[in-house]
Amino acid sequence: MPNIKAAEKWQRQTERRSKRNLDMKTRLKTLFRKAKTNPDQASAVEAQFDKAARKGIIHPNKAARKKARLTRAIRAVTAAAAAAAAAPAATTTRKRTTKKK
């Protein structure tokens, strides 16, 4: 327990800031996961990462790394969707053979 009255206030401020920062970090993780499957949300998520970096909630390099990984994931999803749309669904049939006794 702090002996100085101002230190008590610093402690309360730190607790509030830590909670707010943790909430924002959790929100960023959720947005990141959702944006990986839904490319329409990518620009909004990138803006949120930039905002968090500006406010000091996360490191600027972490924001850049997450944005790069998000872009890479979205490209993979869109490429897979394009490949699935371009290639017709091939059905494979197996030749039935009789066992020799």
N, C-alpha and C positions, 0 to 999 in steps of 0.2 A: 504494500500500500504506500503510495507516495506521501511524503511529508509536506510537500509544497502544494498549495491550492492550485496553482497553474498547472502542475504536473498531473493533477486529477483531471483537469480539462483536456490536457494533451492525450491522456489515456482514453477518454471518451471519444475524442476526435479520431484517434487511431482506430478504435473499434468500429466507428461508423464508416470510415474510409475503407477499412479492410472488408467489411460486409458489402459495401457498394462495389468494390473492385472484384470481389469474388462473384457477385451476381452478374457483373458484366462479362467476366471470363466464361462463366457457365453459359451465358446467353450466346457468346461468340462461338463456343463449341457446338451448340445446338444449331445455330444458323449455318455453320460450316458443314455439318453433317447433312442438313436438309438441302443445301445448295449444291452438294455433290451430285444429287440425283435430279435436281430441278435447275437447269441452266438459266432460267429466267431470273432467278434471284441473285445471280452472281455479282452484278454491279452493286446492289444494295449491301451485300455482305462485305465486299471489298471496301466500301465506304465506311462500314462499321469498324473494320479492322484499322483503317486509317485514323478514324476518330479516337479509338482506344489508344493507339500509339501516340497521338497528339496529346492526349490527356495524361499519359504516363502510366496507363493501366497495364499495357504490355510494351515490350521493347520494340522499337521500329523495325529491327531486323526480323523479329518474329512475325510482325505483321506482313512484311514483304515475303517471307518464306511461306506463310499460310496462303497468301494471295497467289503465289506461284503454284503451290500444290493444288489449290482449288482450280486454277486455270487448266492445269495438266489433267486433273480428274474430269473436268467438264469436256475437254477435248476427247478423252477416251470414251466417255459416255456417248457423245454425239457421233464419234466415228463408229462405235459399235451399233448404234441405232441406224446409221446410214448403211452400214454393211448388211444389217439384217433386212433393211427395206429393199436393198438392191438385189440381194440373192434370194431366189425363190426357195421356199421351204422344200428341201430335198427329202424324199422319203426313202429309206433304205429297206430293202427286202432281203431276207436271208433265204438262201437256197436250202431246202430241206433234203437231208440225206438220210439214208437208212443205214443203220449200223450193221456191219458184217459180223456174223457170229462164227 
